[in-house]
Amino acid sequence: MMAEELIIVYVTDWCGACHRALKIFKQKNIPYKSINIDRDRAGEEFILKVNQGMRSVPTIVFPDGKTLVEPSDQTLEALLS
């Protein structure tokens, strides 16, 4: 699978919602790429751009370009089902 086909999840270590989102991906065996914006400057710049200057995580980018920002667990589970 090429990187462009993966869901990209922008996260931080301290974000509980990020940990829950990644757990959902793992439980559903959905491949993804995680980018920690505290360690990846380009990732942080992307997040600031798409979220109007806010460091909103998790921000999930799907291969078709759609984004999901700070989804509830229920919203994310429903979308991935």
Backbone as JSON Lines, residues from 0, in Angstrom:
{"i":0,"aa":"M","n":[0.85,-1.18,0.0],"ca":[0.0,0.0,0.0],"c":[0.9,1.24,0.0]}
{"i":1,"aa":"M","n":[0.6,2.16,-0.89],"ca":[1.39,3.38,-0.97],"c":[0.92,4.37,0.09]}
{"i":2,"aa":"A","n":[1.82,5.25,0.5],"ca":[1.51,6.21,1.56],"c":[0.31,7.08,1.2]}
{"i":3,"aa":"E","n":[0.15,7.41,-0.11],"ca":[-0.95,8.28,-0.51],"c":[-2.31,7.6,-0.31]}
{"i":4,"aa":"E","n":[-2.3,6.28,-0.18],"ca":[-3.54,5.54,0.0],"c":[-3.9,5.38,1.48]}
{"i":5,"aa":"L","n":[-2.99,5.76,2.36],"ca":[-3.23,5.6,3.79],"c":[-4.0,6.79,4.35]}
{"i":6,"aa":"I","n":[-4.78,6.52,5.37],"ca":[-5.38,7.58,6.17],"c":[-4.25,8.16,7.01]}
{"i":7,"aa":"I","n":[-4.17,9.46,7.1],"ca":[-3.15,10.11,7.92],"c":[-3.83,10.71,9.14]}
{"i":8,"aa":"V","n":[-3.3,10.38,10.3],"ca":[-3.86,10.88,11.56],"c":[-2.81,11.76,12.22]}
{"i":9,"aa":"Y","n":[-3.13,13.04,12.36],"ca":[-2.24,13.99,13.02],"c":[-2.58,13.99,14.5]}
{"i":10,"aa":"V","n":[-1.56,13.78,15.35],"ca":[-1.76,13.57,16.78],"c":[-0.7,14.31,17.6]}
{"i":11,"aa":"T","n":[-0.89,14.25,18.92],"ca":[0.16,14.6,19.89],"c":[0.16,13.48,20.93]}
{"i":12,"aa":"D","n":[1.25,13.4,21.7],"ca":[1.34,12.38,22.74],"c":[0.35,12.61,23.88]}
{"i":13,"aa":"W","n":[0.05,13.88,24.15],"ca":[-0.74,14.23,25.32],"c":[-2.25,14.26,25.06]}
{"i":14,"aa":"C","n":[-2.68,13.97,23.84],"ca":[-4.08,14.1,23.45],"c":[-4.83,12.78,23.66]}
{"i":15,"aa":"G","n":[-5.73,12.75,24.63],"ca":[-6.52,11.55,24.89],"c":[-7.39,11.14,23.71]}
{"i":16,"aa":"A","n":[-7.98,12.11,23.04],"ca":[-8.82,11.8,21.87],"c":[-7.99,11.17,20.76]}
{"i":17,"aa":"C","n":[-6.72,11.58,20.65],"ca":[-5.82,10.99,19.65],"c":[-5.59,9.52,19.96]}
{"i":18,"aa":"H","n":[-5.33,9.22,21.22],"ca":[-5.1,7.83,21.62],"c":[-6.33,6.97,21.35]}
{"i":19,"aa":"R","n":[-7.51,7.52,21.63],"ca":[-8.75,6.78,21.37],"c":[-8.96,6.56,19.88]}
{"i":20,"aa":"A","n":[-8.68,7.58,19.06],"ca":[-8.85,7.44,17.61],"c":[-7.91,6.36,17.06]}
{"i":21,"aa":"L","n":[-6.65,6.38,17.49],"ca":[-5.7,5.38,17.0],"c":[-6.12,3.98,17.45]}
{"i":22,"aa":"K","n":[-6.68,3.88,18.64],"ca":[-7.16,2.58,19.14],"c":[-8.28,2.05,18.24]}
{"i":23,"aa":"I","n":[-9.16,2.93,17.81],"ca":[-10.25,2.53,16.92],"c":[-9.7,2.01,15.6]}
{"i":24,"aa":"F","n":[-8.72,2.71,15.03],"ca":[-8.1,2.24,13.78],"c":[-7.48,0.85,13.98]}
{"i":25,"aa":"K","n":[-6.8,0.66,15.1],"ca":[-6.15,-0.63,15.37],"c":[-7.19,-1.73,15.56]}
{"i":26,"aa":"Q","n":[-8.25,-1.44,16.31],"ca":[-9.29,-2.44,16.55],"c":[-9.96,-2.87,15.26]}
{"i":27,"aa":"K","n":[-10.09,-1.94,14.31],"ca":[-10.75,-2.24,13.04],"c":[-9.75,-2.7,11.97]}
{"i":28,"aa":"N","n":[-8.49,-2.84,12.36],"ca":[-7.44,-3.26,11.42],"c":[-7.38,-2.38,10.18]}
{"i":29,"aa":"I","n":[-7.52,-1.07,10.38],"ca":[-7.44,-0.11,9.28],"c":[-6.05,0.51,9.3]}
{"i":30,"aa":"P","n":[-5.29,0.34,8.21],"ca":[-3.95,0.91,8.17],"c":[-4.0,2.44,8.15]}
{"i":31,"aa":"Y","n":[-3.04,3.05,8.8],"ca":[-2.98,4.51,8.86],"c":[-1.53,4.92,9.08]}
{"i":32,"aa":"K","n":[-1.29,6.2,8.86],"ca":[0.01,6.78,9.19],"c":[-0.25,7.85,10.23]}
{"i":33,"aa":"S","n":[0.5,7.79,11.32],"ca":[0.36,8.76,12.4],"c":[1.5,9.78,12.32]}
{"i":34,"aa":"I","n":[1.14,11.05,12.4],"ca":[2.15,12.12,12.41],"c":[1.97,12.92,13.68]}
{"i":35,"aa":"N","n":[3.01,12.94,14.52],"ca":[2.97,13.67,15.78],"c":[3.4,15.11,15.51]}
{"i":36,"aa":"I","n":[2.47,16.05,15.66],"ca":[2.77,17.44,15.31],"c":[3.69,18.13,16.31]}
{"i":37,"aa":"D","n":[3.93,17.49,17.46],"ca":[4.91,18.04,18.4],"c":[6.33,17.73,17.93]}
{"i":38,"aa":"R","n":[6.48,16.74,17.05],"ca":[7.81,16.32,16.58],"c":[8.03,16.57,15.09]}
{"i":39,"aa":"D","n":[6.96,16.86,14.37],"ca":[7.04,17.0,12.92],"c":[6.57,18.41,12.53]}
{"i":40,"aa":"R","n":[7.55,19.27,12.21],"ca":[7.25,20.68,11.93],"c":[6.33,20.83,10.72]}
{"i":41,"aa":"A","n":[6.55,20.04,9.67],"ca":[5.7,20.12,8.48],"c":[4.28,19.69,8.82]}
{"i":42,"aa":"G","n":[4.16,18.67,9.68],"ca":[2.84,18.23,10.12],"c":[2.12,19.32,10.89]}
{"i":43,"aa":"E","n":[2.86,19.98,11.78],"ca":[2.26,21.07,12.55],"c":[1.82,22.2,11.63]}
{"i":44,"aa":"E","n":[2.66,22.56,10.66],"ca":[2.3,23.64,9.73],"c":[1.04,23.28,8.95]}
{"i":45,"aa":"F","n":[0.93,22.01,8.53],"ca":[-0.27,21.56,7.82],"c":[-1.51,21.71,8.69]}
{"i":46,"aa":"I","n":[-1.41,21.27,9.93],"ca":[-2.55,21.35,10.86],"c":[-2.96,22.79,11.1]}
{"i":47,"aa":"L","n":[-2.0,23.66,11.3],"ca":[-2.32,25.08,11.5],"c":[-3.03,25.66,10.28]}
{"i":48,"aa":"K","n":[-2.6,25.24,9.1],"ca":[-3.21,25.74,7.86],"c":[-4.65,25.25,7.7]}
{"i":49,"aa":"V","n":[-4.87,23.95,7.87],"ca":[-6.22,23.41,7.62],"c":[-7.2,23.71,8.75]}
{"i":50,"aa":"N","n":[-6.69,24.07,9.93],"ca":[-7.57,24.34,11.07],"c":[-7.54,25.81,11.5]}
{"i":51,"aa":"Q","n":[-7.35,26.69,10.54],"ca":[-7.4,28.14,10.77],"c":[-6.55,28.59,11.97]}
{"i":52,"aa":"G","n":[-5.32,28.08,12.03],"ca":[-4.38,28.5,13.06],"c":[-4.48,27.72,14.36]}
{"i":53,"aa":"M","n":[-5.38,26.78,14.45],"ca":[-5.55,25.99,15.67],"c":[-4.8,24.66,15.54]}
{"i":54,"aa":"R","n":[-4.21,24.2,16.65],"ca":[-3.52,22.9,16.68],"c":[-4.54,21.83,17.07]}
{"i":55,"aa":"S","n":[-5.55,21.65,16.26],"ca":[-6.65,20.74,16.56],"c":[-6.27,19.31,16.19]}
{"i":56,"aa":"V","n":[-6.24,18.45,17.2],"ca":[-5.94,17.04,16.98],"c":[-6.93,16.19,17.76]}
{"i":57,"aa":"P","n":[-7.26,15.01,17.29],"ca":[-6.75,14.47,16.05],"c":[-7.4,15.13,14.83]}
{"i":58,"aa":"T","n":[-6.58,15.33,13.82],"ca":[-7.09,15.7,12.5],"c":[-6.79,14.51,11.61]}
{"i":59,"aa":"I","n":[-7.82,14.0,10.98],"ca":[-7.71,12.79,10.17],"c":[-7.93,13.17,8.72]}
{"i":60,"aa":"V","n":[-6.97,12.79,7.87],"ca":[-7.06,13.1,6.45],"c":[-7.19,11.79,5.68]}
{"i":61,"aa":"F","n":[-8.26,11.68,4.93],"ca":[-8.54,10.48,4.15],"c":[-7.9,10.59,2.77]}
{"i":62,"aa":"P","n":[-7.66,9.44,2.12],"ca":[-6.99,9.47,0.81],"c":[-7.69,10.34,-0.23]}
{"i":63,"aa":"D","n":[-9.0,10.53,-0.1],"ca":[-9.73,11.37,-1.06],"c":[-9.62,12.85,-0.72]}
{"i":64,"aa":"G","n":[-8.89,13.18,0.36],"ca":[-8.69,14.58,0.73],"c":[-9.64,15.09,1.79]}
{"i":65,"aa":"K","n":[-10.69,14.33,2.11],"ca":[-11.61,14.77,3.16],"c":[-10.89,14.76,4.5]}
{"i":66,"aa":"T","n":[-11.26,15.7,5.37],"ca":[-10.68,15.74,6.7],"c":[-11.77,15.64,7.76]}
{"i":67,"aa":"L","n":[-11.37,15.1,8.88],"ca":[-12.24,14.97,10.04],"c":[-11.43,15.5,11.22]}
{"i":68,"aa":"V","n":[-11.96,16.51,11.91],"ca":[-11.22,17.17,12.98],"c":[-11.91,16.9,14.32]}
{"i":69,"aa":"E","n":[-11.13,16.38,15.26],"ca":[-11.6,16.1,16.61],"c":[-12.94,15.37,16.63]}
{"i":70,"aa":"P","n":[-13.05,14.26,15.88],"ca":[-14.33,13.55,15.86],"c":[-14.58,12.83,17.19]}
{"i":71,"aa":"S","n":[-15.85,12.66,17.5],"ca":[-16.19,11.83,18.65],"c":[-15.86,10.39,18.29]}
{"i":72,"aa":"D","n":[-15.69,9.55,19.29],"ca":[-15.43,8.13,19.02],"c":[-16.57,7.54,18.19]}
{"i":73,"aa":"Q","n":[-17.8,7.91,18.51],"ca":[-18.96,7.38,17.8],"c":[-18.95,7.8,16.34]}
{"i":74,"aa":"T","n":[-18.63,9.05,16.07],"ca":[-18.58,9.54,14.68],"c":[-17.51,8.8,13.9]}
{"i":75,"aa":"L","n":[-16.33,8.64,14.49],"ca":[-15.25,7.96,13.81],"c":[-15.59,6.5,13.56]}
{"i":76,"aa":"E","n":[-16.13,5.82,14.57],"ca":[-16.5,4.41,14.4],"c":[-17.53,4.26,13.3]}
{"i":77,"aa":"A","n":[-18.53,5.13,13.26],"ca":[-19.58,5.03,12.24],"c":[-19.0,5.25,10.85]}
{"i":78,"aa":"L","n":[-18.1,6.21,10.73],"ca":[-17.49,6.5,9.42],"c":[-16.63,5.34,8.93]}
{"i":79,"aa":"L","n":[-15.96,4.66,9.84],"ca":[-15.06,3.58,9.46],"c":[-15.76,2.23,9.3]}
{"i":80,"aa":"S","n":[-17.02,2.15,9.69],"ca":[-17.74,0.87,9.59],"c":[-18.21,0.6,8.18]}
